[in-house]
Amino acid sequence: MAEFTMPSLGADMEEGTLVEWLVGPGDTVTKGDVVAVVETAKSTIEVECFDSGTISALLVEPGTTVPVGTPMASIDSAVAPPARPAAKQPITPAPAPSPDLQPAPSRPVTRTERAVSTPLVRHLAEEKGIALSTVHGSGKGGRITRYDVEHAPTEPPHRLRASPLARRLAQSMGVGLGGLRGTGRNGTIRADDVRAAAVDHLPRKAEPQEPVEKPVLASPAESAPGARAAIAALMTRAKREIPHYYLSTKVDLAAAMTWMRDQNAGKPVAQRLVPVALLLKAVALAAHQVPELNGHWKNDAFVPASGVRLGIAVSLRGGGLTAPALADADTMPLPELMEALRDLVSRARGGRLRASETTDPTLTVTNLGDQGVEAVFGVIYPPQVALVGLGRVIEQPVAVNGMLTVHPTVTATLSADHRASDGATGARFLTVIDRLLQRPEDL
């Protein structure tokens, strides 16, 4: 018997709140399946299971806050014997009232048979408003697959699609689902849609003398006061305990921008690269080449990471900050990195990150260029030992072969832990970033 416990989703996390179960007793789960949604002080995260088996009991009710490590569900991890192929039975046709015998309608699928679908498939079916009892499983042994759900006939248009959490919130807030426009997949109404509707229907005072800030209901992804308090506590500890040193350099992006324009020529807008993709890839490759800045400070010693998990600082709607990790960013082709970045930022702001994306970034990047900032000197996220800041791309005069011209440039900064490295190491790291961006074809 295995236990699913409240995971640690960050170095500063001490407790979490269970928002929603995506599985129930009797459901079969496989290692890596998303089984629950957990709210931390910073964001809402989809949590994966680390064992395979059958859910035997749910030990924590949604809405309950428990410390990290608390058992939340029990999993029977006993391996079931391999299924034997059923012996073929002679088919006896049922008597028909007329010669025009029609195929008998499919019988409803039982709970036991529904359990052969994974929690992810059941969650997808729920979002699409599809009853699994109406879906024919094309997988082995009749298993319902993602393909089966995505290609199953949808419910009639009058049927509202809403997540269980959205339905509960709507009932508690007195919000009718009928007039809401869902922002989830296939128009599914999500919890954030309900909260937004509740805000819009709050009573307002008539003719206020001064502009009144519109009230905002806290949500897992938008609880600004809680997120700010958690971030403030972590950054205070970081500034107190980590001896920071800071370096900066200006990087000429003329070659990179020219190469990027050539790559984008003729491509649809959705597939075009943007400068931040090149910058992030350069940082990830530099972290691989200068491993002294890629890792964690643990037990009074630096522990280098085996790979590059690039933390991406993302500002949340309504305030707050989270930094999910982009795994293996140094080995991703640029188009793949671009798509992964879009997806990660979108889910971070929608409160749908997964646990594996919030743990153990090895180096964090904060990019404030889109806010008009030219340079940013950040505070290191412990237990990491470095943070890279990127400003906006601006046109600046540069000297090339003795001639003054104007090139696009960006200021890259480094905040590093003096216990793990020194200025010479930091300077080498920034030099590698510069060199890589002068040869964008190698990114």
N, C-alpha and C positions, 0 to 999 in steps of 0.2 A: 504494500500500500504506500503510495507516494502522496506528498502534500504539495499543493499549489499555494505559495505564500506571497504576502505583499512584497513585491520586489523593490530593490533600491534603484531608483531611476535618476540618480545624481548624487554627487559627493555630499551635498548639503541636505538631502532628503531624510527626514526622520519618520514621517508618517504619510499616509495617503488615504483618500476617500474613494470607496468603491462607488462608481457612478452607475454601472450597468453590467449585468452578466450577459454574455453572448452564448452561453451553453447552459444546460440543465442536467439534473441527475439522469443517468442512463445514456447520455451522449458520449460518443466515441471521439477522442481527441488524439491528434498526432503532434509530436514535438514541433513547435514553430507555429501552431495554430493560434490565432487571436481568440482569447477566451473571455476577456473582461476589459472594461474601460475604467481607468483609474484617474482621479484628479489629484494633482500635486499643487503646491503653492504657485507653480509657474504655468502649468498647462494641463490639458487633458490628454491622456496617452492610452493607446490600445496595447494591452499587455499580452504577450505570447506565453504559451505553455512550454515548460521545459521537460515534460514527460509525455509518454504516450500511454493510452489506456482508456478506461471508462470512468466518467465522473460518477462517483458514488454518493457524494453529498456536497452541498454548498453550505459553508460554515459562517459566511458573513452576508448580511442583508445589504442591498444597495442603499447608499446614503450613510453608511457606517464608516467612521474614520478609525483606522487601526495603525499601530506602529509597523515599521518595516520588519519583515520576518514573521509576521503573524500568519498562521495557517488560515487560508480562505476557502479552500476546497480540498476534498480528498479524492484521490484518483486510484482506482484499482488498476495497477499496471501489469496484472497477470496476463500472460500471452495466451490468447485463445487458440485452441487447436485449429489447424487448417481445415477450412470447410471442404467437406467431401461433395463431389458432384452428385446431385440428386438423381436417383434412378428414374428413368423415363417411365411414365405411367401411360397406359392406354387412354386415349381421349374418348370420352363418352359424350356425344353431343346432347345438349339439353333438348327436351321436346319443344317444338316450336308451334305456335298457334297457326302458322300458315306456311306454305312452301317457301315464301320469300324470307329465308332465315337471315337475320342481320347479325353482325358480330356483337357479342355481348360487351356492354360497356366495361371499362376498366374498373376494378374494384378499388375502394380507397386504400391507400397505403397505410399500414399500421405504424405506431410509434417506433417499434423495433426496427422496421424497415427504413423509416426516416433517419434512424441513427447512423445508417451507413453513409450519409452525406456528412462532410466536414462542417465544423462551426462556421468557417468562412463562407461555404456554400449556402448554409442556412441564413447567415447574415445578409448575403447578397439577395437571396430570395425574399427576405423580409423587406429590404430596401426597395425592391421592384414590385412589392405587393403581390407576390406569387405564392400560392399555397403549394408546398412540396408534394402534397397528396395528389396533385394534378400533373406532376412532372414525371415523365418516363426517364428512368436512369439508364444511361448508355454505358456506364462504367462496368467494371468487373463485378459480377454478382448482383447486378442491378444498382450499383452505386450511382447516386446522383452527382454529377460533376458540374463544375462552373459553366462549361459549355451548354449543358442541358438547361440550366437556369437562364443563361443569357439568351437562349434561343427558344425559350418557352413562350407560349402566347401570353400576353399581358392581360391584366384584369380589365374589365370594362372601364371606360373613362370616368364613370361616376364614382368609382371606388377610390377613396382617398389613400394615398401612400404616405405613411408616417412611421417613424421609428418608435419603438416602445417608450423610450425616454421622452420623445416629443409629445406623445399622447398623454403621458402622466403629467408633464409640465402644463400642457394645455388645460387639463382638468383642474389642476391646483390653482392656475392663474386665471381661470375663467375665460380662456381664449378659445374661440371657435376655429376649428381647423378648416372649415369649408371655404373661407375666403383667403387662405394663405397660399402663397406661391412657394413651393419647396425648392431649396437650393441644392438638395442632394441628388444622387444619381437618379435619372429618369423622373425628376420632379419630386422625389421623396421629401416630405417635410421633416426637417431636423430640429433639434432642440433650440439651436440658435435662431431659427425662423420664428419659433414660438416666443422666445424672449424679445426679439425685435418687435413683434406684433404687440406684446404686452407694453413695451416702452411707448410705442406710438399711441396707445390708447390710455396712457396715464393722463389724469386731469391736469389742465394747465390754468394758471391764474389769469384772469382777464387783464389785458393791457398793463403788463408790468412796467414799472418806471425804468428799469434797466434790463438789458438782455439777461435772460435766465438760461443757465446751462441746462441742456436737455438731460434728464435723469437717465442713468445707464444701469440696467440690472446686471449684477455680476454673473458671469458664466465661467465654466472651466477654462475657456481660452481667453476670457476678457476680464478676469478678476484682477484689475490693475492694482488696488491697494495691497492685496495679498501677494501678488507677484513682485511688486516693488519692495515690499518688506523682506521677502525672501532673498531677492537680489541684493538689497542693501546689506543684509546680514552677511551674505557670502563675500561681497566685495570688501566690506569692512575687515573681515578676517583675512582676506587675501592681501590687502594693503598693509595690515599689521604684521603678518607673518612672512610674507614673501619680499625679499630684497629686490625690487624691480630695477632694471636699467632700461634705457630707451634709446633707440636709434631710428634714423629716417633717411630715406633717399628718394630722389626724383627719378622716375623711369621714363625714358623716351619711348612712346608707343607708336611712332610713325610706321615702323615695319609691321608691327602687330595689326594696326588698324588697316593698313593697305592689304595685308594678307587676308584679314577677316572679310573685307569688302569683296575680294575676289572669290572667297569661299561662298559667300552669301548670294552672289550673282545668280539670278535665275531660280533661286529656291523660294518656296512659299514662306510667308512671314513667320509662320509657326515653327519653321525648321531653321531659321536664321540664327547664327551665333550673335551674342552680345559681348561687349568687352569684359564683363565680370566673369564670364566663363573662362576666357583666356587667363585672367588674373588668378582665378582660383586654381586652375590647372598648374600654373607656374608655381604657386605657393605649395601645392601638394607635392610636386616634383622636387622642389627645394627641400621640403621636409624629409623626403626620402634620401636626398643626397647629403643633408646635414642632420643626421639622426640625433644629435645632441639636443635638438629643440623639439623632438617628436617623441613624447612619452609622458611619464608621470613622476612626481616626487612623492615617494612612499617610504615610511620608516627611515627618515633622514638619509635617503639615498635616491638617486635618479634611476628609474627603471625605463629603459628604451622600449618603445612599442614595436611590435612585430610588423605592423602595417600602418598606413596613414588613414586615420579616421578624422576627416576634416570637419570640425564644428563650424556651423554657419549661424552667426547671430541673426535672429529674426525678431523684428519688433512686432508685437501683437496688437490687434485692434483694441483700441481703448486704453492702451498702455501695457507695460510689461515687456519682458524679453525672454526668449528661449534660444537655445543653441543646439539644435539636433545635429547628429553626425552624418556626414556623407562618407560611407565606407569605401575604401579602395579608390579614393579620388585620384591618386597618382597613376593608376592603371586604366582609368576610364577613357575611352575615346571622347573627344570634345562634344560631338553631338549627343552622346549618351549622358555625359556630365551635365549638359545643358538641360536635357529633359528631366534628369534626376533632381536637379536644383529647382526647377519649376514645381515639380511634384512635392518636394520636401517643404518648400516655403508655403505652398497652398495648403497642405495638410497641417502644418504647424499653426497657421493662422485660423484654420478651421477646427483646431482642437482634436485632430485625429492622428497624432503621431503614434508610433509603435515604441514599445519599451526598448527594443534593440537599437533604435535611432536616438535615444536620449542618454545612453550610458557610454562612458569612457571615450569621449572624443580625445584625440591625442594632440591636437593643435586647433585653436579657434581663430576664425577670421571674422572681423567686423567691418562691414562695408557701408559707409555713410555717404558715398558719392551721390546717390540719388537724392539725398537731402541737401545737397549743395556744399557739403563740408569738404575742405581741401585736404585736411589731415586729421587723423584721430589716433590718440595714444590711449589704448585701452588698459583695463586692469585684468590680470591673468586669472583664469578660472581654475582654482585648485581642484584636483592635484596636477593639472597641466603645468608646464614650465614656460610657455610662450603664448603670445597672442599677436596676430598680424592685423594692422589697421590699413584700410584702403580708402582713399579720398576720391573726389570726382575727377574725371578726365577733363583737363582744361588745355587750351592753346597757350603755349608759352614760347618766348624767344629762346633759341638754342644756337650754339655755334657749331657748324658742321664744315670741316675742312677749311677753317678760317673764315667762313661766310656765316653771317647772321640770318637765320630763318626762323619760321614758326612751326613747331611740331606739337601734336597732342602728347601730354605728359600726365602722369599720375604720381602722387606721393604715397609711397609705401612705408609704413612704420612698423617697428618691432618693439614689443614690451616683453622682456625676458627675465627669468629667475636667475639671479647671480649665483645661487647655490649650485645650479646645474650647468651653467655656461658663463662665458665672459664676453666682453665687447668684441673680441676678435672673432669668436664663433658667430655672434650675431651679425657682424659685418659680412662674413662669408656667406651667410644665409641670404641676406639682401642682395649681395652681388650675384648669387646664383639666380635669383628671381629676375634680376635685370638681364642677365645673359640669356636666359630662356626666352624672354619676351623679345629679344632682338632676333631670335630664330624661331618664329611662331610655327613654322612647318614641323618643328620637332616636338611640339606640345602634344 
